[in-house]
């Protein structure tokens, strides 16, 4: 019986970016192979400076159908909104 390679999620940080973005998925035998395959598939134009791979089975996500109850507690924290604070005129780019 042939064993299927695990699925990996790929995140790339571009040269102009400050954070990694999810770009896709691929199958690989291990993390090293996943990085090599991700380089070949997702950075063909030499646009990346960093690659993260995470085996899909280790990612836990919330259900979009549960968004309202999940994010409801944050709605009553108005002090977290930037409109709550007065900025001095000297601060130009906030």
ZAROZA-627910 format. One record per residue: residue number from 1; residue in three letters; chain; x, y, z of N, C-alpha, C in turn. Coordinates in nm, 3 decimals, decimal comma. Layout:
+-------+------+------+---------+---------+---------+---------+---------+---------+---------+---------+---------+
! vexti ! mipa ! nuse !    n_px !    n_py !    n_pz !   ca_px !   ca_py !   ca_pz !    c_px !    c_py !    c_pz !
+-------+------+------+---------+---------+---------+---------+---------+---------+---------+---------+---------+
!   NUM !  ALA !    A !       X !       Y !       Z !       X !       Y !       Z !       X !       Y !       Z !
...
+-------+------+------+---------+---------+---------+---------+---------+---------+---------+---------+---------+
# end
This chain:
+-------+------+------+---------+---------+---------+---------+---------+---------+---------+---------+---------+
! vexti ! mipa ! nuse !    n_px !    n_py !    n_pz !   ca_px !   ca_py !   ca_pz !    c_px !    c_py !    c_pz !
+-------+------+------+---------+---------+---------+---------+---------+---------+---------+---------+---------+
!     1 !  UNK !    A !   0,084 !  -0,119 !   0,000 !   0,000 !   0,000 !   0,000 !   0,088 !   0,124 !   0,000 !
!     2 !  UNK !    A !   0,061 !   0,215 !  -0,090 !   0,139 !   0,338 !  -0,103 !   0,089 !   0,443 !  -0,004 !
!     3 !  UNK !    A !   0,181 !   0,498 !   0,076 !   0,145 !   0,600 !   0,174 !   0,150 !   0,738 !   0,108 !
!     4 !  UNK !    A !   0,045 !   0,817 !   0,127 !   0,039 !   0,951 !   0,070 !   0,115 !   1,049 !   0,159 !
!     5 !  UNK !    A !   0,190 !   1,139 !   0,096 !   0,263 !   1,242 !   0,170 !   0,165 !   1,339 !   0,235 !
!     6 !  UNK !    A !   0,203 !   1,393 !   0,351 !   0,113 !   1,487 !   0,419 !   0,101 !   1,620 !   0,341 !
!     7 !  UNK !    A !  -0,006 !   1,690 !   0,367 !  -0,032 !   1,819 !   0,306 !   0,032 !   1,929 !   0,392 !
!     8 !  UNK !    A !   0,099 !   2,023 !   0,327 !   0,166 !   2,135 !   0,394 !   0,108 !   2,266 !   0,344 !
!     9 !  UNK !    A !   0,090 !   2,362 !   0,434 !   0,047 !   2,496 !   0,398 !   0,173 !   2,582 !   0,384 !
!    10 !  UNK !    A !   0,176 !   2,665 !   0,282 !   0,296 !   2,742 !   0,249 !   0,269 !   2,892 !   0,270 !
!    11 !  UNK !    A !   0,362 !   2,957 !   0,339 !   0,356 !   3,101 !   0,365 !   0,486 !   3,163 !   0,314 !
!    12 !  UNK !    A !   0,475 !   3,270 !   0,237 !   0,592 !   3,336 !   0,178 !   0,598 !   3,481 !   0,225 !
!    13 !  UNK !    A !   0,717 !   3,526 !   0,259 !   0,737 !   3,670 !   0,285 !   0,808 !   3,727 !   0,164 !
!    14 !  UNK !    A !   0,746 !   3,826 !   0,102 !   0,805 !   3,887 !  -0,017 !   0,912 !   3,988 !   0,022 !
!    15 !  UNK !    A !   0,990 !   4,030 !  -0,075 !   1,097 !   4,127 !  -0,050 !   1,042 !   4,258 !   0,002 !
!    16 !  UNK !    A !   0,924 !   4,296 !  -0,041 !   0,867 !   4,423 !   0,002 !   0,771 !   4,408 !   0,119 !
!    17 !  UNK !    A !   0,752 !   4,286 !   0,168 !   0,655 !   4,263 !   0,275 !   0,718 !   4,252 !   0,412 !
!    18 !  UNK !    A !   0,637 !   4,278 !   0,513 !   0,683 !   4,265 !   0,651 !   0,630 !   4,139 !   0,718 !
!    19 !  UNK !    A !   0,539 !   4,070 !   0,650 !   0,482 !   3,950 !   0,709 !   0,464 !   3,842 !   0,602 !
!    20 !  UNK !    A !   0,446 !   3,721 !   0,649 !   0,426 !   3,608 !   0,559 !   0,280 !   3,601 !   0,517 !
!    21 !  UNK !    A !   0,255 !   3,560 !   0,393 !   0,119 !   3,543 !   0,341 !   0,102 !   3,400 !   0,294 !
!    22 !  UNK !    A !  -0,016 !   3,345 !   0,319 !  -0,047 !   3,211 !   0,271 !  -0,059 !   3,215 !   0,120 !
!    23 !  UNK !    A !   0,016 !   3,126 !   0,054 !   0,016 !   3,126 !  -0,093 !  -0,039 !   2,996 !  -0,152 !
!    24 !  UNK !    A !  -0,051 !   2,893 !  -0,071 !  -0,103 !   2,767 !  -0,123 !  -0,063 !   2,648 !  -0,039 !
!    25 !  UNK !    A !  -0,084 !   2,531 !  -0,096 !  -0,058 !   2,405 !  -0,028 !   0,017 !   2,312 !  -0,122 !
!    26 !  UNK !    A !   0,085 !   2,214 !  -0,063 !   0,153 !   2,112 !  -0,142 !   0,174 !   1,987 !  -0,058 !
!    27 !  UNK !    A !   0,201 !   1,877 !  -0,123 !   0,232 !   1,751 !  -0,054 !   0,383 !   1,731 !  -0,055 !
!    28 !  UNK !    A !   0,437 !   1,689 !   0,059 !   0,581 !   1,660 !   0,069 !   0,602 !   1,558 !   0,181 !
!    29 !  UNK !    A !   0,713 !   1,486 !   0,173 !   0,743 !   1,382 !   0,272 !   0,780 !   1,441 !   0,408 !
!    30 !  UNK !    A !   0,849 !   1,557 !   0,409 !   0,891 !   1,618 !   0,535 !   0,904 !   1,769 !   0,515 !
!    31 !  UNK !    A !   0,938 !   1,840 !   0,623 !   0,945 !   1,987 !   0,619 !   1,051 !   2,037 !   0,522 !
!    32 !  UNK !    A !   1,166 !   1,972 !   0,520 !   1,274 !   2,014 !   0,429 !   1,230 !   2,004 !   0,282 !
!    33 !  UNK !    A !   1,166 !   1,893 !   0,248 !   1,117 !   1,876 !   0,112 !   1,006 !   1,978 !   0,083 !
!    34 !  UNK !    A !   0,922 !   2,006 !   0,180 !   0,814 !   2,103 !   0,162 !   0,871 !   2,242 !   0,131 !
!    35 !  UNK !    A !   0,977 !   2,282 !   0,200 !   1,039 !   2,412 !   0,174 !   1,098 !   2,414 !   0,033 !
!    36 !  UNK !    A !   1,165 !   2,308 !  -0,006 !   1,224 !   2,303 !  -0,140 !   1,116 !   2,308 !  -0,249 !
!    37 !  UNK !    A !   1,008 !   2,234 !  -0,229 !   0,900 !   2,235 !  -0,327 !   0,831 !   2,371 !  -0,329 !
!    38 !  UNK !    A !   0,814 !   2,431 !  -0,212 !   0,751 !   2,564 !  -0,204 !   0,836 !   2,667 !  -0,277 !
!    39 !  UNK !    A !   0,967 !   2,657 !  -0,261 !   1,057 !   2,748 !  -0,333 !   1,037 !   2,733 !  -0,483 !
!    40 !  UNK !    A !   1,033 !   2,609 !  -0,530 !   1,021 !   2,583 !  -0,674 !   0,885 !   2,623 !  -0,730 !
!    41 !  UNK !    A !   0,779 !   2,605 !  -0,651 !   0,644 !   2,630 !  -0,701 !   0,600 !   2,775 !  -0,680 !
!    42 !  UNK !    A !   0,631 !   2,832 !  -0,564 !   0,573 !   2,961 !  -0,528 !   0,669 !   3,080 !  -0,535 !
!    43 !  UNK !    A !   0,796 !   3,057 !  -0,566 !   0,889 !   3,171 !  -0,577 !   0,970 !   3,161 !  -0,705 !
!    44 !  UNK !    A !   0,904 !   3,131 !  -0,814 !   0,972 !   3,113 !  -0,942 !   1,034 !   3,241 !  -0,994 !
!    45 !  UNK !    A !   0,984 !   3,354 !  -0,952 !   1,037 !   3,483 !  -1,000 !   1,129 !   3,548 !  -0,898 !
!    46 !  UNK !    A !   1,178 !   3,468 !  -0,804 !   1,274 !   3,514 !  -0,704 !   1,218 !   3,628 !  -0,618 !
!    47 !  UNK !    A !   1,086 !   3,621 !  -0,587 !   1,024 !   3,729 !  -0,512 !   1,023 !   3,708 !  -0,361 !
!    48 !  UNK !    A !   1,060 !   3,590 !  -0,313 !   1,052 !   3,563 !  -0,170 !   1,183 !   3,581 !  -0,097 !
!    49 !  UNK !    A !   1,173 !   3,612 !   0,032 !   1,292 !   3,618 !   0,117 !   1,284 !   3,517 !   0,232 !
!    50 !  UNK !    A !   1,164 !   3,462 !   0,254 !   1,147 !   3,366 !   0,363 !   1,027 !   3,277 !   0,331 !
!    51 !  UNK !    A !   1,039 !   3,150 !   0,367 !   0,931 !   3,052 !   0,346 !   0,902 !   2,984 !   0,479 !
!    52 !  UNK !    A !   0,775 !   2,976 !   0,512 !   0,728 !   2,895 !   0,624 !   0,643 !   2,783 !   0,568 !
!    53 !  UNK !    A !   0,657 !   2,664 !   0,622 !   0,568 !   2,553 !   0,589 !   0,516 !   2,495 !   0,720 !
!    54 !  UNK !    A !   0,388 !   2,462 !   0,720 !   0,324 !   2,404 !   0,838 !   0,240 !   2,287 !   0,791 !
!    55 !  UNK !    A !   0,260 !   2,173 !   0,853 !   0,179 !   2,058 !   0,817 !   0,033 !   2,090 !   0,850 !
!    56 !  UNK !    A !  -0,053 !   2,073 !   0,753 !  -0,194 !   2,115 !   0,764 !  -0,264 !   2,059 !   0,887 !
!    57 !  UNK !    A !  -0,229 !   1,939 !   0,927 !  -0,300 !   1,878 !   1,041 !  -0,274 !   1,953 !   1,172 !
!    58 !  UNK !    A !  -0,174 !   2,040 !   1,176 !  -0,145 !   2,116 !   1,297 !  -0,210 !   2,254 !   1,300 !
!    59 !  UNK !    A !  -0,288 !   2,287 !   1,198 !  -0,356 !   2,416 !   1,194 !  -0,499 !   2,398 !   1,243 !
!    60 !  UNK !    A !  -0,538 !   2,483 !   1,336 !  -0,674 !   2,483 !   1,387 !  -0,736 !   2,617 !   1,348 !
!    61 !  UNK !    A !  -0,854 !   2,613 !   1,292 !  -0,920 !   2,736 !   1,246 !  -1,059 !   2,747 !   1,305 !
!    62 !  UNK !    A !  -1,104 !   2,870 !   1,321 !  -1,242 !   2,891 !   1,364 !  -1,334 !   2,871 !   1,244 !
!    63 !  UNK !    A !  -1,459 !   2,846 !   1,273 !  -1,560 !   2,827 !   1,168 !  -1,620 !   2,963 !   1,136 !
!    64 !  UNK !    A !  -1,619 !   3,006 !   1,009 !  -1,679 !   3,135 !   0,974 !  -1,825 !   3,148 !   1,019 !
!    65 !  UNK !    A !  -1,894 !   3,038 !   1,031 !  -2,033 !   3,042 !   1,077 !  -2,043 !   3,085 !   1,223 !
!    66 !  UNK !    A !  -1,934 !   3,071 !   1,297 !  -1,931 !   3,109 !   1,439 !  -1,870 !   3,247 !   1,461 !
!    67 !  UNK !    A !  -1,855 !   3,326 !   1,355 !  -1,788 !   3,456 !   1,366 !  -1,858 !   3,549 !   1,463 !
!    68 !  UNK !    A !  -1,989 !   3,559 !   1,457 !  -2,060 !   3,652 !   1,545 !  -2,035 !   3,623 !   1,693 !
!    69 !  UNK !    A !  -2,060 !   3,502 !   1,741 !  -2,034 !   3,479 !   1,884 !  -1,885 !   3,484 !   1,920 !
!    70 !  UNK !    A !  -1,799 !   3,447 !   1,826 !  -1,656 !   3,447 !   1,855 !  -1,602 !   3,588 !   1,874 !
!    71 !  UNK !    A !  -1,645 !   3,681 !   1,787 !  -1,591 !   3,817 !   1,792 !  -1,679 !   3,915 !   1,869 !
!    72 !  UNK !    A !  -1,792 !   3,873 !   1,916 !  -1,883 !   3,960 !   1,993 !  -1,816 !   4,025 !   2,114 !
!    73 !  UNK !    A !  -1,737 !   3,954 !   2,194 !  -1,677 !   4,018 !   2,312 !  -1,589 !   4,140 !   2,279 !
!    74 !  UNK !    A !  -1,532 !   4,146 !   2,161 !  -1,445 !   4,259 !   2,126 !  -1,525 !   4,385 !   2,097 !
!    75 !  UNK !    A !  -1,653 !   4,373 !   2,065 !  -1,734 !   4,490 !   2,028 !  -1,756 !   4,586 !   2,143 !
!    76 !  UNK !    A !  -1,752 !   4,537 !   2,267 !  -1,777 !   4,627 !   2,380 !  -1,648 !   4,685 !   2,439 !
!    77 !  UNK !    A !  -1,541 !   4,679 !   2,366 !  -1,413 !   4,736 !   2,410 !  -1,381 !   4,857 !   2,322 !
!    78 !  UNK !    A !  -1,460 !   4,963 !   2,335 !  -1,446 !   5,080 !   2,248 !  -1,311 !   5,148 !   2,264 !
!    79 !  UNK !    A !  -1,249 !   5,132 !   2,380 !  -1,119 !   5,196 !   2,402 !  -1,011 !   5,141 !   2,310 !
!    80 !  UNK !    A !  -1,036 !   5,032 !   2,242 !  -0,938 !   4,976 !   2,149 !  -0,944 !   5,041 !   2,011 !
!    81 !  UNK !    A !  -1,047 !   5,119 !   1,986 !  -1,061 !   5,185 !   1,857 !  -0,980 !   5,314 !   1,855 !
!    82 !  UNK !    A !  -0,907 !   5,342 !   1,749 !  -0,823 !   5,461 !   1,745 !  -0,901 !   5,591 !   1,752 !
!    83 !  UNK !    A !  -1,029 !   5,589 !   1,719 !  -1,109 !   5,711 !   1,724 !  -1,135 !   5,756 !   1,867 !
!    84 !  UNK !    A !  -1,105 !   5,673 !   1,963 !  -1,126 !   5,704 !   2,104 !  -1,021 !   5,802 !   2,156 !
!    85 !  UNK !    A !  -0,909 !   5,811 !   2,088 !  -0,797 !   5,893 !   2,135 !  -0,780 !   6,017 !   2,049 !
!    86 !  UNK !    A !  -0,740 !   6,127 !   2,115 !  -0,707 !   6,250 !   2,044 !  -0,556 !   6,253 !   2,020 !
!    87 !  UNK !    A !  -0,517 !   6,270 !   1,895 !  -0,375 !   6,275 !   1,860 !  -0,329 !   6,420 !   1,849 !
!    88 !  UNK !    A !  -0,208 !   6,448 !   1,894 !  -0,154 !   6,585 !   1,876 !  -0,137 !   6,616 !   1,729 !
!    89 !  UNK !    A !  -0,144 !   6,744 !   1,693 !  -0,129 !   6,786 !   1,555 !   0,008 !   6,750 !   1,498 !
!    90 !  UNK !    A !   0,109 !   6,738 !   1,584 !   0,244 !   6,705 !   1,539 !   0,254 !   6,564 !   1,483 !
!    91 !  UNK !    A !   0,162 !   6,478 !   1,522 !   0,164 !   6,339 !   1,474 !   0,095 !   6,336 !   1,339 !
!    92 !  UNK !    A !   0,173 !   6,317 !   1,234 !   0,119 !   6,323 !   1,097 !   0,080 !   6,186 !   1,043 !
!    93 !  UNK !    A !   0,153 !   6,082 !   1,075 !   0,132 !   5,951 !   1,013 !   0,108 !   5,845 !   1,118 !
!    94 !  UNK !    A !  -0,014 !   5,834 !   1,161 !  -0,048 !   5,734 !   1,261 !  -0,151 !   5,642 !   1,204 !
+-------+------+------+---------+---------+---------+---------+---------+---------+---------+---------+---------+
# end
